[in-house]
Amino acid sequence: MVNLKELNPESSPQAAFGARLRTAREARGWNQEELGAHMGYSGTHVSAVETGRKMPTLRFARSVDRAFGTGETTDTFEKQWREIRNGSLLEGFPEYVGYEGRAAEIRLYEVGVIPGLLQTPKYTALINESAVKLGMITADQANERIALVAERQAALTRNPSPLIFVVLDESCLRRPIGDRTVMDAQWARLLEFADLPNTVLQIAPFDMGVRRPLSLPLTVLTMPDRSLMSYAESAQRGHLERESISVLPMLTIYHQLQAEAESQASSVALISQLRKGIS
């Protein structure tokens, strides 16, 4: 007789996913190998997820929904996976990402780090590896964050493409993440971004001083119906503001920032100089 590991679905969201997976599998009379065959995974992989030894991925959750026919229901395994994934994200951010993927215009201002939408995979990986080493997140949570960055970037290739305006504080360029090779690839990514027909990239130089109207990161979204929303983060949570009366002043400040920042031509020249090691 197989000695099944007892599952406590209340111990964690991951355990709840595994317990639900086992219950659904057993209700169909399938063993782990049979379910794995329907999903394109090994029985060992299914067992590891059921017992909480392995974190489910988005691909895994979608495969479960296909196998069980739950993809069109209101309580999909993908939805449960997203609840697990969102547990490692700042409160308010998952809601923002949903709007970002549909926005007609995106305006970003970032300080200290290249924003996720413009990061290279290696840059993203190093940031999350550092968070794991510091004990801020688990390795599985880091993998999910990396996957989320890739998802967000892929959403920008939709048709029609959104207009994207980005202002980076100079610290984003000069803060080293990884070695010179990593930064060179990241700078190259910025130049590629600036060359797209639907983007504008500007640098807010250090010497702007007190003329810089924003000191913290900010995002302003314009939705297809021309409604506005802004997103900003504190150390504890992210805040999504959807009242136009509150967002309009943020949009005005963003336009002031753009007016004071370097032009795209000057910004591209600065990045090119950094790549050549002459700035």
C-alpha positions in Angstrom: 0.0 0.0 0.0 1.3 3.5 -0.9 1.9 5.6 2.2 0.3 8.9 1.3 1.6 12.0 2.9 -1.1 13.7 5.0 -1.8 17.2 3.7 -2.9 20.2 5.7 -4.5 22.7 3.2 -4.6 25.3 6.0 -0.9 25.4 6.5 -0.1 27.5 3.5 -1.6 28.6 0.1 0.9 26.2 -1.6 -0.4 23.3 0.6 -4.0 24.2 -0.3 -3.1 24.0 -4.0 -1.5 20.6 -3.5 -4.4 19.2 -1.5 -6.9 20.4 -4.1 -4.9 18.9 -6.9 -4.8 15.5 -5.1 -8.6 15.6 -4.4 -9.4 16.4 -8.0 -7.1 13.7 -9.3 -8.5 11.0 -7.0 -12.1 12.0 -7.9 -11.2 11.1 -11.4 -9.6 7.8 -10.4 -6.2 8.8 -11.8 -2.9 8.1 -10.2 -0.1 10.7 -10.4 1.4 9.2 -13.5 -1.9 9.3 -15.3 -2.5 12.9 -14.4 1.0 13.7 -15.4 0.4 12.1 -18.8 -2.6 14.4 -19.4 -0.6 17.4 -18.4 2.8 16.7 -20.0 4.6 16.3 -16.6 6.0 13.3 -14.8 4.2 11.6 -12.0 7.1 12.6 -9.8 6.6 16.3 -10.6 2.8 16.0 -9.8 3.7 14.3 -6.5 6.1 17.0 -5.5 3.4 19.7 -6.1 0.7 17.7 -4.3 2.9 17.4 -1.2 4.2 20.9 -1.3 7.8 20.0 -2.1 7.6 22.0 -5.4 5.9 25.3 -6.1 3.4 25.1 -9.0 4.2 27.4 -11.9 1.8 29.2 -14.2 2.4 26.6 -16.9 1.7 23.8 -14.4 -1.6 25.5 -13.2 -2.8 26.0 -16.7 -2.0 22.4 -17.6 -4.1 21.2 -14.6 -7.0 23.3 -15.8 -6.8 21.7 -19.2 -6.6 18.2 -17.8 -9.6 18.7 -15.4 -11.6 21.0 -17.7 -11.6 23.8 -15.1 -10.2 26.5 -17.4 -13.5 28.2 -18.1 -14.8 28.1 -14.5 -14.7 30.9 -11.9 -12.4 28.9 -9.6 -9.5 27.8 -11.8 -6.2 26.4 -10.7 -4.6 29.3 -12.5 -6.5 31.7 -10.2 -5.3 29.8 -7.2 -1.8 29.9 -8.5 -2.0 33.7 -8.9 -3.1 34.0 -5.3 -0.1 32.0 -4.2 2.2 34.1 -6.4 0.7 37.4 -5.3 1.5 36.5 -1.7 5.1 37.5 -2.4 4.2 40.7 -4.1 3.6 44.1 -2.5 -0.1 44.7 -1.7 -1.8 46.6 -4.5 0.8 45.6 -7.2 -1.1 42.6 -8.7 -4.1 44.8 -9.3 -1.9 47.4 -11.0 -0.4 44.8 -13.3 -3.8 43.9 -14.6 -4.4 47.5 -15.6 -0.9 48.0 -17.0 -1.5 45.1 -19.4 -4.5 47.0 -20.9 -3.2 50.6 -20.8 -3.1 52.8 -23.9 -0.3 55.0 -22.4 2.2 54.2 -19.7 4.3 56.9 -18.0 7.0 55.7 -15.6 9.5 57.5 -13.4 12.0 55.3 -11.5 14.8 56.0 -9.0 17.8 53.7 -8.3 16.9 50.6 -10.4 15.8 50.0 -14.0 12.0 49.4 -14.0 10.9 45.8 -14.7 9.4 46.7 -18.1 12.9 47.6 -19.3 15.0 45.0 -17.5 17.1 42.3 -19.2 16.5 38.8 -17.9 19.9 38.7 -16.2 19.4 42.1 -14.5 16.0 40.8 -13.2 17.5 37.5 -12.1 20.3 39.3 -10.1 17.9 41.6 -8.3 15.8 38.6 -7.2 18.8 36.4 -6.3 20.0 39.2 -4.0 16.5 39.3 -2.4 16.7 35.6 -1.8 20.2 35.9 -0.2 18.9 38.6 2.1 16.1 36.4 3.2 13.4 38.7 1.8 11.8 36.1 -0.5 12.2 32.4 -1.2 13.9 30.9 -4.3 10.5 29.9 -5.6 9.1 33.4 -5.1 12.1 34.8 -6.9 11.3 32.5 -9.9 7.7 33.7 -9.9 8.8 37.3 -9.8 11.1 36.7 -12.7 8.3 35.1 -14.6 6.0 38.0 -13.9 8.5 40.5 -15.3 8.6 38.4 -18.5 4.8 38.3 -18.6 4.6 42.1 -18.2 7.1 42.7 -21.0 5.3 40.3 -23.3 2.1 42.2 -22.8 3.7 45.3 -24.3 3.9 43.7 -27.7 0.2 43.6 -28.1 -1.5 45.3 -31.0 -2.1 48.2 -30.8 1.1 48.8 -28.8 0.8 51.2 -25.8 2.7 54.5 -25.9 5.4 54.3 -23.2 7.1 57.3 -21.7 10.0 56.6 -19.3 12.0 59.0 -17.2 14.9 57.4 -15.3 16.8 59.1 -12.5 20.5 59.0 -13.4 21.0 56.7 -10.4 19.2 53.9 -12.4 22.0 54.0 -14.9 24.9 54.3 -12.5 23.9 51.8 -9.8 25.8 48.6 -10.7 23.8 45.4 -10.8 26.2 42.5 -11.5 29.4 42.9 -13.5 30.2 45.2 -16.4 28.8 42.7 -18.9 25.4 42.7 -17.2 25.2 46.5 -17.2 26.4 46.8 -20.7 23.6 44.5 -21.9 21.1 46.5 -19.8 22.3 49.8 -21.3 22.0 48.3 -24.7 18.4 47.2 -23.8 17.6 50.9 -23.0 19.0 52.0 -26.3 16.8 49.5 -28.1 13.8 50.6 -26.1 14.5 54.3 -27.0 14.6 53.4 -30.7 11.1 51.9 -30.8 8.4 54.0 -32.5 6.0 54.0 -29.5 8.5 55.0 -26.8 10.2 58.0 -25.3 13.2 57.6 -22.9 14.6 60.5 -20.9 17.2 60.7 -18.1 16.7 63.0 -15.1 20.4 64.0 -14.4 21.8 64.5 -10.9 22.3 68.1 -11.5 18.6 68.8 -11.8 18.8 69.1 -8.0 15.8 70.7 -6.5 14.3 71.2 -10.0 13.3 67.5 -9.9 9.6 67.6 -9.0 9.5 63.9 -8.0 11.7 62.1 -5.5 9.9 58.7 -5.5 8.9 56.3 -8.3 5.6 57.0 -10.0 3.5 55.4 -12.7 0.6 57.0 -14.5 -1.7 54.9 -16.8 -4.0 56.2 -19.4 -6.6 53.5 -20.2 -8.3 53.0 -23.6 -11.3 55.0 -22.5 -8.9 57.9 -21.6 -9.5 57.4 -17.8 -6.4 57.9 -15.7 -4.9 56.1 -12.8 -1.6 56.4 -10.9 0.4 53.8 -8.9 3.1 54.5 -6.3 4.7 52.4 -3.6 5.7 52.7 0.0 7.7 50.2 2.0 4.5 48.5 3.1 2.2 48.5 0.1 1.4 49.8 -3.4 -1.4 52.3 -3.9 -3.5 52.4 -7.0 -5.4 55.7 -7.4 -8.3 55.7 -9.8 -9.9 59.1 -9.0 -9.1 61.6 -11.8 -9.2 64.5 -9.4 -6.2 62.9 -7.6 -4.4 61.6 -10.6 -4.4 64.8 -12.7 -2.0 66.6 -10.4 0.4 63.6 -10.7 0.1 63.8 -14.5 0.9 67.5 -14.3 4.0 66.9 -12.2 5.1 64.1 -14.6 4.9 66.6 -17.5 7.0 69.0 -15.5 9.6 66.3 -14.9 9.7 65.5 -18.6 10.2 69.2 -19.4 13.2 69.4 -17.0 14.8 66.1 -17.9 17.3 65.6 -20.7 15.9 65.1 -24.2 15.8 61.6 -25.6 18.7 62.4 -27.9 20.8 63.7 -25.0 19.7 60.7 -22.8 20.7 58.2 -25.5 24.1 60.0 -25.8 24.7 59.6 -22.1 23.9 55.9 -22.2 26.1 55.4 -25.2 29.0 57.2 -23.3 28.4 54.9 -20.3 28.8 51.9 -22.6 32.1 53.3 -23.9 33.3 54.0 -20.4 33.7 57.7 -21.0 31.0 59.1 -18.7 
